[in-house]
Amino acid sequence: MKKIVIAPDSFKESLSAKEVASIIASAFENILPHVELVQVPMADGGEGTLEALIDATNGQFHTATVRGPLGAPVTAQWGMLGDGRTAVIEMASASGLALIAADARNPLLTSTEGTGELIRAALDAGARKFILAIGGSATNDGGSGMLRALGVQFLDTASAPLAAGGAALADLAKIDLSGFDSRLLECEFEVACDVDNPLTGAKGASAIFGPQKGATPEMVKQLDAALSNYARIIRQQLGKDVEHIAGAGAAGGMGAAALAFFFRCRLRRGVDIVLDATGLAQHLSDADLVITGEGRLDGQTIFGKTPIGVAQLAKQFGLPVIGIGGCLREDVDEVYAHGIDAVFSCVHKAMSLQEALGDARENLQRTARNVASVIHLMRLK
């Protein structure tokens, strides 16, 4: 064995993808000193996408003070890829769930305005192509806050501006585009989206993702009705029917906003965008083994998550794939049919979630060392 590619996602709330790759590589170096180890930190459109893309293309990070999901100022990051014209906007940085304490989460009120302010900052810096990573949002406002920051006005029957948040869309009667930033006519958007939920209904943004953002069953009904009205007004005024398009419900309806208001826009699996930007295929072309992973490997991993995206690409080169997870769930066996050949858990004893997060580095080091030792033993045969 001459070359191993290490291409993991982050371990959410404990280690970034870059840290995970580095820890695995360090453990492997001690056991397999003569093997070339190539680190390619990955992401799938959620937290960590910005870092993965900027690192892969030698781009630059930028910061801006914007409105957080409940209106308080937050310092958020965006990035410019190495080409100098493509901006990466990570929604979680400005409008993310992690920015709000658990007891303060309320998707009736949360807004995406800060994400729009990041887009505006990137426009000011000359960006005309955008990668919009929409995972990890705290919002259910159909992207209306983002659009408001870009000059769109959302008005009620008295032509008064709506309040921020998803609930206010129930009163939407008119969309005023007269102030829409004209620079957006020149722009191309790729929206990193790993779900296929429509905007409304039983599988829509409110029903599926609202509860994790703090919505009660009553709130879910209220938010779904508000988004239905939003979709109706978009149909009437813009001539676009985005209500039932796959992915329109991503990030509380941000997918719908992008499709309805951005002139050149497409939704793509976030992991595919990152695979392209990192040039992972080139790294795999002469590799012998691939190591991937994420915080939890389970049945949900097969739905557009990083480990499966990496594994599917690796199989095009006939490569074996090992997955390392912060933990495994009982339905993890589903990943075997999607390109991952073996899985290992970092949790080596009974422990609480907080203990697992706090000991993530040490647990990953131990597991990676054990994986490397098995590879070394097999090479001795």
N, C-alpha and C positions, 0 to 999 in steps of 0.2 A: 504494500500500500504506500502510495507516494503523496497523495493529496486528499485532504478532507476539507470540505466547505462547511462552514458553520453559519447558518442563516436562521436565527431565531427571531421571534417577536419579543416584546417586553413581557415581564412578569408584572402584571398590573398592580399598582400601589406599592411595589417594592423595588424592582430593578428595571432600568431602561433596556431596550433591545441591545444597545451598544454595550452596556454592562454585562448582560447575559452572555453575549458572544465572547467578550473578553475573559470572563470567568471560565467558560468552557474551554477556550483556547489555552488559558494558563494551566488548567488541570491536564489537558492533553499533552502539552509541551513536556511536562515532567515524565510522562509515561511513554510518549512516542516522539522522542527528540528529533528523529530523522524524517518525520512526515511534515510536508508543507501544509500549514493551516491557514486557510483564507477566511477572514471574518467579513460577513455581509449582513449587518443588522437589518431587520425587515420590519414591516408594519402592514396593516390592512385597511387603512383609512381612519383609524381611531387615534388615540393618543400615541405619540411616537412617530407618526407619519412624517411630520415636519423634520424631525431630527434625521430620520433615515434618508430622506430625499436630499437634504442639504449636505449631509456627510458624503453621500454617494456621488454627488455632482460637484463637490468643492464649492458649494454656494455660500451665501452669507445670511446670518440671522439678523433680524431687525426687531426692535421693540416699539410698542406704542401703548399709551394709556387710553383705554377705551371703557365703555360702559359694560359692566358685567351683567350677568343674566337678570339680576334684580335692580340694576341701575347704578350700583356703587362702582366707583372707578376701580379697574384692575389693570395691571401691567401684563400685556399679552405679547406673544411673539408671532412673527410671520417670517417667511424666508424668501430669498431670491435664488433660484437655481444658478448653477454655473454658467448657463447661457446668457444671464443678465437680463432676460425678458420674461421669464416664467416665474410667477409668484406661487408660493405654497401658503395657503390659509388653512390653519388647523382650527376648526370650530371649537374644539374643547378648550383651547387656550383663552378664548374670549367669552364663550357662551356655554361652558362645560358644566356638567353635573358636579364635578369635584370642587367647583368654586363656591358651592353653597352647602352650608351645614345641613345635615340630614333633616333636622327639625324645621328648617326654613324653606324646604323645597315646595314650590307651588307653581305648576305649569299653567295655571290660569293667568299668572302674572309675569312669568319669565319671558325674556325677550332676546332676540338674536341681533340686536342693534350693534353690539360690539364687534360681531363678525363682519357686518357691513362696514364698520369704521376701519377694520383691518384691510378690507378690500380697497377702500378709498385711499388708505396710506400707500398701498402697493401701486395703485393707479398713479398717485403723485410721484412715485419713484420710477415710473416708466413701464411698469408691467402691462402687458397686453395679452398674455396667456396666463391662465390660472389653473392650479390644481386645488380644488376645494375639498378638504378632508372633513367629513361631517359626522364622524363617530363621537360618542361621548357627550352628546348635548344634554342640556337641562331644560330644553324648550319644547313648546308645542304651539308655536305662533305662526306656522306655515311659512317661516322665513320673512314674515312681514317686517319685523324689526330690522333685519339686514337691509331690506329694500328701502325702508324709511331712511336709513343712514345714507343711502345712495340716491335720495331725492324723490322717492315715490311718496305720495300722500294717500292715506287710507281714511276715508271720510264717511260719516254717518248720514242719515237722511236730512239733517240740518246743515250738511257740509262742514261739520266740525270734525277736527282730527280725532281719530280713535285713540284710546289709551293703549299703552304697551301691553303685550301678552296675548295668549291664545283666546281667552274668554271674550275679549273685545271684538273679535272678528264676527261674532254673532250680529253685531250692529253695523257691519260694513254694507254701505250702499253704493259707494263710488270709489274708483281708483283714479287718482290724478297723476298722470305721467309727465306733466309739463316741466317738472324739475328734475326728471331722471337724468343722471350723469351721462352725457352724450358720449363720453369716452368708452362706455361699455359697448357701444355699437361696433367698436373696433376689436373687441375682445373675444377670446375663445376660452370656454370653461370645460374642464374635465372634473366631474364630481365623483369623488371616491366613495362608493356606496356599496355595501355588502349585504343589503337586504332587498327584498322584492315586494315589500308591503305597499299597498295603495294608500292614498291619502286618507280615506274614510272607510267606515264599515267595521265589521268584526275583526278583520285583519289589518285595519288601518293604524295610522300613527297613534291616535289616542288610546285605542283599545289595547294595542300590543305593547307600546312603549310608555304610555302615560303613567301606569302604576309605579314604574321604577323611578319616575321623576317626581313622585309625590301625589299622584292623582288618586282620589277615592273613586269608587264606582260611580257616584253621582257626578264627580268632576269629569270622568271619562265621557259620559253622555253629553255633558255641556260642551266639552271641547270638540267632540266629534260633530255635533250640530254646528258649532262655530266654523269648523273647517269645511263642512258641507256648504255653508253659506259663502265662504271665501271662494270655493271652487265654482259656485254658481255665478258669482260676480265676475270671476276671471273668464268664464265661458261667454258671458254676455258682452263684456267690454273688450276682451282681447281676442276672442274667437278661438281660444285654446281650451281643450278639455283635458285637464291633467289629473282629474280626481281618481281615475282608476288605473293609471299607468303604473307598472311595476317600478318600485323605488321612489314613487312620489311621496310616500309616507315616511321616508327616511329622515331621521333627525327632526321629528315633530313637524314634518311637512317642508323641510328645507329643499328636499328633492323637487317637490312641486314648484316652489318658488323659482328655482334655477331653470327648470324646463319652461316655465311660463314667461319669465322676464328676461332671461339671457338669450341673446339671439343665436349664438353658436354654442351649444351646450350638449354634452352627452354624459350619461351616467355610466360608470365603469366599476367593476370590482376593484376595491381599493388595493388589494394585493397585486392585481395585474398591473396597476399603475406603478407600484413600487418595484415589481419584478422588472419592468421595462427600464425604469430610471436607474436601478442599481446594476443593470447588465448582468444579472445573475446567470443567465444562460451561458454567457461567455465563460464565467468562472466554472460552470458545471461541465463544460465540454471536455475537459481532460481530468476530471475528478474521479475518485474511487469510492467516496462515501459522502453522504450529506447528513449533517446534524441540524435539526430544527427544534422548535418548541414554543411554548407559551405558558402563561400562568396556570391554566387549567386545560388539560386535554380531555375532551369528552365528545358526546354525540354532536354537540353544537359546532365543534371544530370543523366538521365537513362542510359547513355552510359559508364558504368564502373566507375562512380564517387563514392566517399566514401559514401555519404548518402544512395545510392541504395544498395551498397554492404553490409552496416550495416543493412539496412531494410530487405533485402532478408534473411540474416542470422537470424535476429530477428523473422521473420515469421516462421522459422523452429521450433521456440519455442512458437509460437502462441502469440507473444507480440505486443502490440500497439506501434507505432513509431511516434514521433513528430519531424518535421524538422524545424530548425531555420536557416534562411538565412540572410546574410547581406542585400540582397534585393531579390525580386521575379520578374520574368518576366511573360509576359502574357501567355506563354505556360507551366507554372509551373504545371498545372493540370495533365500533363502527369505522374507526379511522383506517383499519387494516384493508378495507376494500377501496381505499382512496389514495393509496401510495405510500403510507407509512408502514414499515415492516416490523418495528419493535418500539415499545414505549417504556419509559422509566419515570418513576415519580421521585420528586425530591423529598417528600415527606417520609421519614424513616421511622416515625413512632407516632403514637396518638398525641395530638397537640391542637390547640385552639387556632383559629384563623389568625389572630393577632400574633401568636407565637410563630406561626409559619411565615408571616410577613416579616417579622423582626429577624428571623433566622434565615431568610431567603438566600443570602450570599453563601453562608456556610453550608446550607443544605444542597445548594446547586454545586458548590465545589466538590462536595463528597460524592454526589451522584455522577458528575462528569468524570471524576477520577475513576470510579468504578466502571463506567462505560469504556473509558480508555484502557483500563486494565483488561477487560474482556477482549477488546480488539487486539491488544498486545499478545495475549495468550493464544488467540487464534492464529496470529502471524507466526508463532513459534512452531506450529504444527507443519 
